[in-house]
Amino acid sequence: MKKIMAANWKMYKTQQEAKDTAKKLLELIDGKVKEDREVLICPPFTSLSVVADVINRYQYMKLGAQNFYPAIEGAYTGEISPKMLIDVGCEYALVGHSERRHILNESPEFLAQKVEFGLEMGLKIIYCIGEKLDQRKAGKVEQVLTDQLEKGLAKVSKEKDIVSRLAIAYEPVWAIGTGEVAGEKEIYEAHTLVREKLIEFIGGQAKDIPILYGGSVKPDNVKSIINIDNVDGVLVGGASLDANSFSQIVLA
Ligand code: PEP
């Protein structure tokens, strides 16, 4: 399975900054990226097309959106549809990032609609899950992750060509943007659990669903994280904004 090295640029970068960062990243990594890796950039909507122009000649480079609305088109002021994302060159989209769950208050039911609709429209969906610190302290990691997977994937068709477009990102909320990275044991346990639950909910084909880790991944910790069983890539926020630091992550 290919490892997905994903950058989430959140609400950062103007078009010029996004273009410059993508160009610099390519200068640093082109010709050096391992064959079993894919590099995914998720810029803000306004920079999707400039980044698409920079990366579209490079097969290992992929474009992704941070969010979308689950409809083809319509009277949804301020929203973006999967059709528009595919049109601009997106292959991937994130759903359920913790900032959308906890700051934008997106409900589990709404996220399930997005996962289903995005997959049906042909996007590859990275469905993000993760527990908060109080939930971890209360010994509820298994319960929270199981619940998020069960609810988010409730509407997913088990057909092979649909499931083959699904990925999961385990991102403990307490490790996102905090500099606090989960320990190897915690990551191993969570990813093992996610794999077991995916197989339980979807069947044997779920062994091929990539499970990414996210939460303060940096050049100096990525190597040990990427080698943990069932870690099939990383989703990187802060350290992906700088081409130098993200290049070291991609090449680790
Ligand atoms: C993220 O935005 O998904 C993320 C993991 O952020 P950071 O790497 O900054 O913790």
Residues whose N, C-alpha, C, O or C-beta is under 5 A from the ligand:
A	BS01	PEP	N8 A175 I176 G177 T178 G214 G215 S216 V217 L235 V236 G237 G238 A239
